[in-house]
Amino acid sequence: MSIPPVIVSSAKKAWRWQWNQLMNGLAPADQDGNYCRKESQAKEAKPPSKIDLLNRNSEELPILIIGRSCPWAHRTWLLYELKNLKNKLNLLIAEPDYEAGLWKIKPNWMGCENLLEIYKLCGSEPALRATVPALIDPKINKKPILLGNESAQLVEALNIWPTQDEYPDFFPSDLREEINKWQDIIQESVNNGVYKCGFARNQSSYEKASEELFNALNILEKSLSSKGPWLCGEKITLADIRLFPTMIRWESIYAPLFGCSQKPLVSFPNIVNWIKNFYSIPNVSSTCNAKNWRNDYFGALFPLNPNNVVPRGPTIKEIINNF
């Protein structure tokens, strides 16, 4: 027996209303349905002095808290690896709790079982969202302090993190103006652009977001074709580091789940080569895991994937080899 059209129509309207309520909590939008990311309430991140760090034991070192699936946290993880900060900074990986909507900490840290409790322990303002990445100074025997939680600022802080070894400067003074120009394009049109596509409330807002996103990819493709191999030429910089977490998730997450599919990624050969070059840098591959990303995105974003079915897919290495 077929379902009467009036029941189907009523069910669609009810589901649409419920879906919008869920999306209001997940991804706020303006009156036209365009996704609006909440403005950062982050503190400016400043690294401790070299002398201060040298006088600390390993347990007293500042802690960088990341989530594997979060692209904003991924860029700070990349700095941690590329600058070899293992002995100058402790890394704490938080795991998402889909049901509670929290980042879990296992084993607990200073009695805190989730990221929200850590923020409260640090005396953060109640309005400050408990997000990753987060840079915490434990201040042994004193109150822990949140040094920063805005990824664009944190990567700059980690780039100059005190160390006795010599490592590349990813934010050199002679390229800062160019890096900042790329940041303006990348942050809003690409890194946030994929979310504008995925969280669009209607067809027109999606079309607008998709057009902006792929226009930015065309700019990247053209620039890489003329002055590559990196965005600023011969040197890898923070511009590349800020872009990579989005591009490496493209095939696993943003194309299939967020609808970033106006063109296949392989139609941008210079971007593809740039992804391959970045992925081949030592220690970068260890920060990339498509299975974890699929579990977290498809498992956590209920309004986009109501049945919570996590699709199978290739590993990042297989994706890279198939480009």
N, C-alpha and C positions, 0 to 999 in steps of 0.2 A: 504494500500500500504506500503510495507516494505521500509526502508531507504537503499539506495545503500551503499554497504560496503565501497566504496571510501569516501563517505561523513562521515560515522562513523569514519573511520581511520583518516581523516583530523581533525574532531572535537576533537578526543582524543589527537592528537598531539598539537592542539591549546590549549586545556584545560591544558595539561601537562606543556606547556610553561608558561601559566598564573599562574598555581598553584605554579611553582617554583619561579616566581617573588614574589608572595605573601609570600611564605615561607622564602624567603631571608630577608624580613622585619620582619617576626615573629620569625624565628628560624634559624640563620645562620648555615651553614654546611660546612665541608671541601670538597675537591674535590671528595671524595669517598661517600659523602652523609651522613656522620656521624654528628649528631647535635653537635654544639660547643657553649656552653654557654659563653656569654661575661664575661671577667674577671671583678671581682668586682673593682669598683673605690672608694670604701667606705673609710670613715675616721674612725680612731680608736675611739671607743665609750668609754667615761670616764664619770662616774656618778658624779654629784655635791657632794660637801662635806655635811656631816650630818648637820653641823652648818648652812650652806647656806640654805638647804631645810627647816630647822626649823624656819628660819626667813622669810619664804615666806607665802603669803596667797594662797588659793586654785587656784586662777586665774594665779598666777605666777609660778606654778609648771611646770616642763618639761612635754612635751606632747609626747605620743607614738601614732603614726599614723599607723593603720593597715588596711588591706582589708580582709574581712571574707573568701574569696575564696583562698587567697594566702597562700600556705603552709609555705613559709619562714616567713611571718608575723605571722602565727598561732603559731609558736614556741615562739615568744616573747609574744603573748597574753597569752599563757600557763604560762609563768613566772609571768606575771602580776597577774594572778589569784592564782597561787600556792604560791606566796610570799605575797599575799594580799597587793598589792601596790596601792589600790584604793585611799588612802589618801596621797600618796607620789608621785603620777604620774597621770596625766590626760590621758584618753584614747579617741582617736578620730578615728572613723571608716569611712574610705573612701569607696565610692561606684564606681564600674566601669562604665565608659561611653563607651559602645561598639563602637558607631559611631565615636567618637572623639579619642578613644584610650587613654583616660586619666582617672585618679582617681578623681572623683568629691568629693567636700567637702560641705556638707549641714548640718546645715547652714554654711555660709562661715566663715573662720577664719582669723581675721585681714585683712578683705577685699579680701581674696583669695578664689576663687571658685573651684580651683582644686589643686592637689598636685604639679604640675609644677610651679604654681604661688607661692606656699609656698617655694619651692626650690629657686626660683629666689629672693624672699623676704629675704631668709637667705644668699644671696650672694654666692650661690654655683656655682662652675665652670660650664659653659655651657655644657661641655662634660659629666657631671655627670647625669646619667639617674634618672628621678623622679620616684623612686620605693618605694614600701612599703616592710618591715617596715621602718619607719623613726622616729628618736628620736630628738625632737626639744626643745631647751631651749628658751622660749619666750622672756626672758630678758625685762621685762616690761619697757616701755619708752626708750628702746634701741633696736638695731637691733637684730632680732631673729637669733639663731645660730643652724645649723645642727650638732648635737652631734654624729650622726652615722646612717648608713642605711644598715649595713651588719648584717644579722640575727645571724650568728655564733658568732660574736663579741657582738652583743646586748644582747644575752641571758646570756653571761658571765657578762656583765655590770649590767643587771637586777638582776642577782643572788646575787650581792654584793650591791644592791641599799640600801642607808642608810634608816634604819627604827628603831624605838624604840622597836619593837617586835621581838621575836625570831622565826625564820622560818628555815626550813631545808636548808642546804648548798648542792646544787646540783652539785657543782664542788669541792669536798673536795680534799685537797692536796694529801692524800694517794691514791686517785683513778685517779688523773689527767692524768697520763701516759696511763692508760687503757682507760679512756674516750676519749683521743685524738686519740688513735688507732682506736676506734670505729668510731670516727668522720671521719677519713680518708676513712674508708669503706663505711659508711652510706652516706656521702655527695656526693661522685662521683658515686658510684655503685647503690645506692637506690634512694635517694632524687633527684639526677640529672638523675639517670638511667631510671626512668619512662619517663622523658622527652626525653631521647635518643631514647626510643622506639616510643613514640608518634610523634616525629618530624623527624624520620628517613626518608630519601628521596627515599630509594629503599629497595628491599628485603634483600640484603646482609647486609646493615647497620642496618636494623631492627633485623635480626637474631643475629648479633654481640651484639647489645644492649640488646636484650632479654636474651641471654646466660649469659652475665655479670650480669644482674639484678637478675636472678634466682640463679646464683651461690652465690651471696651475701646473698640471702634469705636462702639458704642452710647453710651458715656459721652462720647466726643469729639463725636459728632453732636448729642447733647442740649445739651452746653455751647455749641457753636458756634451752635446755634439761638437761644439765649437771651442770649449775651453776645459774639458774634462782632464783627468779622469774623475776629479772631485768637484764639488759645487763651486769652490773658489779656486780651482786650477790644480796645481801639482800637490798641494797639501790637503790632507784631511783635516777638517775643522769641526767646530761645534755645529755648524750648519748641517753637515752630513750626519753627525751623531743625533741631532734632533729629528732628522727625517727618517732614519733607518727603522726605528721601531714600528712606524706606520707601514712602510713599504714591505717589510718582511712578513707582516701579518696579512697582506693583501689577499693572497690566494686562499689562505685558510679561513679568514674571518670576514674581511670587508667586502669582498666580491660576493660570496654566497649568502651572508647574513645581513649585510648592510646595503646591499643593492648597488655597490660601486662597480657597475658592470657595463657602463656605457661603451667602453672599449676594453678588449682583453689587454692585460698588462704586457703581453709579448708584442703588442703593436707599438711599444715604446722601447726599442732595442737599446738605447743608451742608458735608460733607467735600469733596464734589466742587467746590463753589464755592470752598472754602478752597484746594484744589489749584490751581484756575485763577488765583486771586488771587496765590498765591505764584509760580507759573510766569511770571506777567506782570511780575514785578519785574525791572528792568533787570539784565542779565548772568546771570540765573538759567538761562535757556534754554540758554546756551552750556555749562552743566555737565551737561546731560541728553542722552543719546544711547541710544535704545532698541536700535539695532543693535549697538552695542558691548556693552551689557548682555546681550543675548541670546547673542552670540558667547561671552562669558566664562562666563555661568552654564550655558548648555546645553552648551558645549564643554568646560568644566572639571569639572563635577560628574558624573563618570562613573557613580557608583552610582544617581543619579537619572535619568540619561539615557544608558544604555549604548550606544546606537547613535550617539551624538554628532551626531545630526541637529539642526541649528539651524533652528528654524521661522522662516518669514517672518512679518512683522507690521508694523503701522503705526508711523509715527514718533511721537514724543511730541506733536508739534504736531497730528498727525491724531487722536491719542487725545483730546487736550484739546478739539479742535473737535467731536468726536463725542459728548462727554459730554452 
